[in-house]
Amino acid sequence: MQNYDSTNTESLTNAVGQSVNKTNFKADLKALLKTGIIQSNVMTALAGFLVALYQKQLQLSDYWSELILMIIGSALVIAGGSVLNNYYDRDIDPVMIRTQKRPTVTGTISLSVILWLGIILSILGTVFLFVISWQAGLIGFIGWFAYVVLYTMWSKRRYTLNTAVGSLSGAVPPLIGWAAVDPDLSIMAFALFGLVFVWQTPHFLALAIKKKEEYQAANIPMLPVVYGFDVTKRQIIFYIICLFPIPFFLYELGLIFFLIANGLNIGWLALSLKGIKKQDTLKWANKVFVYSLFYLMIMFISMIIITLPSII
């Protein structure tokens, strides 16, 4: 009986250990690839694709191959850029609480593997996009270059404009989606680009207020670190106001979308104005940040829902 129990105990321990290792590996991979960023960017790319079909009065059934290539290519390019961002930031990530569990910090995945993974994913994603059209491939590469080189390697640790530079890469996915359907980008395509580009600044500045001490410890010159909360609040309000003209360029999506978009803009502005004299700045910043997440999700899901009936 003793040998039988010992064997069972050892087997159970090994099984638990293997399960924990698998769980940890999944968590490491999720942190490395930044799956949340991939999902949100693929959503905006999909919206760009569907809105292009809607404007051109085309049918989705004729563009299934382009859709699949676009989703895979966009996801891989974004994943590759995220992995390379983690690799480059491995020296400052241990300082920031929200990045301390990345495998580049914990060492659970070797740095050489991480580097090659980022390179391979980036190349594969770009190739997938070039298969669709050279315009889609070029736009995807520009987005990757803006994130990895212009943001991660150049501006992030030097200038407060790093937020605007990073916003360039985040605004590219709708253009990728559009170019997969229509290489000749229309005004609506650039309106989608502008929407995401402008949205990102108040989104990230609200996060920067929340994480000011972490950014300060890592010597990253985010606006709240360099110029304080008051200047950052005014910048948030300014960029939210800049969103107001964009729904007019997307009026082809119909009155319902126009009202939704303007309602979201008005709600975000009203919320942000409350923070001008509010004492609990961190609580206010958290509300602005959470609202920004719902803003983007509702805006682009609305586009998808509105365009689908006309293209299927």
C-alpha positions in Angstrom: 0.0 0.0 0.0 2.8 2.4 0.8 4.4 2.0 -2.7 1.0 2.4 -4.3 0.3 5.6 -2.4 3.7 7.1 -3.1 3.4 6.4 -6.8 0.0 8.0 -6.9 1.2 11.0 -4.9 4.2 11.4 -7.2 2.0 11.2 -10.3 -0.4 13.7 -8.9 2.4 16.1 -8.1 3.8 15.7 -11.6 0.4 16.3 -13.2 -0.1 19.4 -11.1 3.3 20.7 -12.0 2.7 20.1 -15.7 -0.6 21.9 -15.4 1.0 24.9 -13.7 3.8 25.0 -16.3 1.2 25.0 -19.1 -0.8 27.8 -17.4 2.3 29.8 -16.8 3.4 29.4 -20.4 0.0 30.6 -21.7 0.2 33.6 -19.4 3.8 34.3 -20.5 2.8 34.1 -24.2 -0.3 36.3 -23.6 1.9 38.9 -22.0 4.5 38.7 -24.6 2.2 39.0 -27.6 -0.1 41.6 -25.9 -3.2 39.7 -26.9 -5.5 42.6 -25.8 -3.8 45.0 -28.2 -4.0 42.4 -31.0 -7.7 42.0 -30.4 -8.5 45.7 -30.4 -6.4 46.4 -33.4 -7.8 43.5 -35.4 -11.3 44.8 -34.5 -10.5 48.3 -36.0 -8.9 46.6 -39.1 -12.0 44.5 -39.6 -14.2 47.6 -39.3 -12.0 49.3 -42.0 -12.5 46.3 -44.2 -16.2 46.2 -43.8 -16.8 49.9 -44.2 -14.8 49.8 -47.4 -17.0 47.1 -48.8 -20.0 49.1 -47.6 -18.9 52.3 -49.3 -17.9 50.5 -52.6 -21.2 48.5 -52.5 -19.3 45.2 -52.7 -20.3 41.8 -51.2 -18.3 40.1 -48.4 -18.7 36.7 -50.2 -16.4 37.9 -52.9 -13.6 39.0 -50.5 -13.3 36.1 -48.1 -9.7 35.3 -49.0 -8.7 39.0 -48.6 -10.5 39.1 -45.2 -8.7 36.0 -43.9 -5.3 37.2 -45.1 -5.9 40.6 -43.7 -6.9 39.3 -40.2 -4.0 36.9 -40.1 -1.5 39.4 -41.5 -2.6 42.2 -39.2 -2.5 40.0 -36.1 1.0 38.7 -36.9 2.4 42.1 -37.6 1.0 43.5 -34.4 2.1 40.5 -32.4 5.6 40.8 -33.9 5.8 44.4 -33.0 4.6 43.8 -29.5 7.2 41.0 -28.9 10.0 43.3 -30.2 8.7 46.1 -27.9 8.9 43.8 -24.9 12.4 42.7 -25.9 13.7 46.2 -26.2 12.0 47.4 -23.0 13.4 44.5 -20.9 15.7 47.0 -19.0 12.8 49.2 -17.8 10.0 46.7 -17.5 11.2 45.5 -14.0 10.6 49.0 -12.6 7.0 49.1 -13.6 4.5 47.0 -11.7 2.2 46.3 -14.7 5.2 44.9 -16.7 7.1 43.0 -14.1 5.5 39.7 -15.0 6.5 39.8 -18.7 8.8 36.8 -19.6 11.5 39.3 -20.7 11.6 40.2 -17.0 11.0 36.9 -15.3 13.3 35.0 -17.7 10.8 32.2 -18.3 11.5 32.4 -22.1 15.0 33.0 -23.3 15.7 36.4 -24.8 17.1 34.9 -28.1 13.8 33.0 -28.6 11.8 36.2 -27.9 13.9 38.2 -30.4 13.5 35.6 -33.1 9.8 35.2 -32.4 9.3 38.9 -32.9 11.3 39.0 -36.1 9.6 35.9 -37.6 6.0 37.1 -36.7 6.7 40.5 -38.1 8.0 39.1 -41.4 5.2 36.6 -41.8 2.6 39.2 -41.1 4.0 41.6 -43.6 4.2 38.9 -46.2 0.5 38.0 -45.7 -0.5 41.6 -46.2 1.7 42.0 -49.3 -0.1 38.9 -50.8 -3.3 41.0 -50.7 -1.8 44.1 -52.2 1.3 46.1 -52.1 -0.6 49.0 -50.5 -1.8 46.8 -47.6 1.7 45.4 -47.1 3.3 48.8 -47.2 0.7 50.3 -44.7 1.3 47.3 -42.4 5.0 47.8 -42.5 4.7 51.5 -41.8 2.6 50.8 -38.7 5.2 48.2 -37.6 8.1 50.7 -38.2 6.3 53.4 -36.4 5.7 51.2 -33.3 9.0 49.4 -33.1 11.5 52.0 -34.4 9.9 55.5 -34.1 8.1 54.8 -30.8 9.9 52.0 -28.9 13.5 52.8 -29.9 13.4 56.5 -30.6 10.7 58.6 -28.9 9.5 56.6 -25.9 12.4 57.4 -23.6 13.2 60.9 -25.0 10.1 63.0 -25.7 6.7 63.6 -24.4 5.4 63.4 -27.9 6.0 59.6 -27.7 2.2 59.3 -27.2 1.5 60.9 -30.6 4.2 58.8 -32.3 2.8 55.6 -30.7 -0.7 56.7 -31.9 0.5 56.6 -35.5 1.0 52.9 -35.4 -2.2 52.2 -33.5 -4.2 54.1 -36.1 -2.9 52.1 -39.1 -5.1 48.9 -38.8 -8.3 50.5 -40.3 -6.2 51.6 -43.3 -4.9 48.0 -43.6 -8.4 46.7 -43.6 -9.5 49.3 -46.1 -6.5 48.7 -48.5 -7.4 45.0 -48.5 -10.6 46.0 -50.3 -9.7 49.2 -52.0 -6.1 50.2 -52.4 -7.2 53.8 -53.3 -7.9 55.0 -49.8 -10.9 57.4 -49.6 -11.7 60.2 -47.2 -13.6 57.8 -45.0 -10.5 55.6 -44.7 -8.5 58.5 -43.4 -11.4 59.5 -41.1 -11.1 56.1 -39.5 -7.4 56.6 -39.2 -8.0 60.0 -37.6 -10.5 58.6 -35.2 -8.1 56.1 -33.8 -5.2 58.4 -33.9 -6.9 61.2 -31.9 -8.6 58.7 -29.6 -5.3 57.3 -28.4 -3.9 60.4 -26.9 -6.6 61.0 -24.2 -6.7 57.2 -23.7 -2.9 56.9 -23.0 -2.6 60.2 -21.1 -5.3 59.0 -18.7 -3.3 55.8 -18.2 -0.2 57.9 -17.8 -1.8 59.8 -14.9 -2.8 56.5 -13.2 0.8 55.2 -13.6 2.7 58.4 -13.2 5.0 57.1 -10.4 5.9 54.0 -12.4 6.7 56.0 -15.5 8.7 58.4 -13.4 10.7 55.5 -11.8 11.4 54.1 -15.3 12.5 57.6 -16.5 9.9 57.6 -19.3 9.0 61.3 -20.1 5.2 60.9 -20.2 3.3 64.2 -20.1 2.2 63.9 -16.4 5.7 63.2 -15.3 7.3 66.2 -17.1 4.5 68.8 -17.0 2.1 67.6 -14.2 -1.6 66.7 -14.0 -3.1 70.1 -14.9 -1.3 70.3 -18.3 -2.2 66.7 -19.0 -5.9 67.3 -18.2 -6.0 70.1 -20.6 -4.4 68.0 -23.3 -7.0 65.2 -22.7 -9.8 67.7 -23.1 -8.2 69.2 -26.2 -7.9 65.9 -28.0 -11.4 64.8 -27.1 -12.7 68.1 -28.7 -10.7 67.2 -31.8 -12.8 64.0 -32.1 -16.0 66.0 -32.7 -15.6 66.7 -36.5 -14.8 63.1 -37.3 -18.4 61.7 -37.3 -19.2 64.2 -40.1 -16.7 62.5 -42.4 -18.4 59.1 -41.6 -21.9 60.3 -42.2 -22.3 57.7 -45.1 -22.7 55.1 -42.3 -26.1 56.7 -41.6 -27.9 58.7 -39.0 -27.8 56.1 -36.3 -24.1 55.8 -36.3 -23.8 59.6 -36.5 -25.9 60.0 -33.3 -24.0 57.2 -31.5 -20.6 58.8 -32.4 -21.6 62.3 -31.3 -23.2 60.9 -28.2 -20.0 59.2 -27.3 -18.0 62.3 -27.9 -20.3 64.5 -25.8 -20.3 62.0 -23.0 -16.5 61.8 -23.0 -16.1 65.5 -23.0 -18.6 66.0 -20.2 -16.7 63.4 -18.1 -13.3 65.0 -18.8 -14.5 68.5 -17.9 -15.3 67.3 -14.5 -11.6 66.7 -13.9 -10.5 70.3 -14.3 -11.0 71.1 -10.6 -11.5 67.7 -9.2 -9.3 66.9 -6.3 -9.1 63.1 -6.8 -7.3 63.1 -10.1 -6.4 59.4 -10.1 -10.0 58.4 -9.7 -11.0 60.8 -12.5 -8.2 59.5 -14.8 -9.5 56.0 -14.2 -13.0 56.9 -15.3 -11.6 58.7 -18.4 -9.5 55.6 -19.2 -12.4 53.1 -18.7 -14.7 55.3 -20.8 -12.1 55.4 -23.6 -12.1 51.6 -23.8 -15.9 51.5 -24.1 -15.7 54.4 -26.6 -13.5 52.5 -29.0 -15.4 49.3 -28.6 -18.9 50.8 -29.1 -17.7 53.0 -32.0 -16.2 50.2 -34.1 -18.7 47.4 -33.2 -21.4 49.9 -34.3 -19.7 50.2 -37.6 -19.5 46.5 -38.0 -23.2 46.0 -37.1 -24.4 48.8 -39.4 -22.4 47.7 -42.5 -22.9 43.9 -42.3 -26.6 43.8 -43.5 -25.6 45.6 -46.7 -22.6 43.5 -47.6 -23.8 39.9 -46.9 
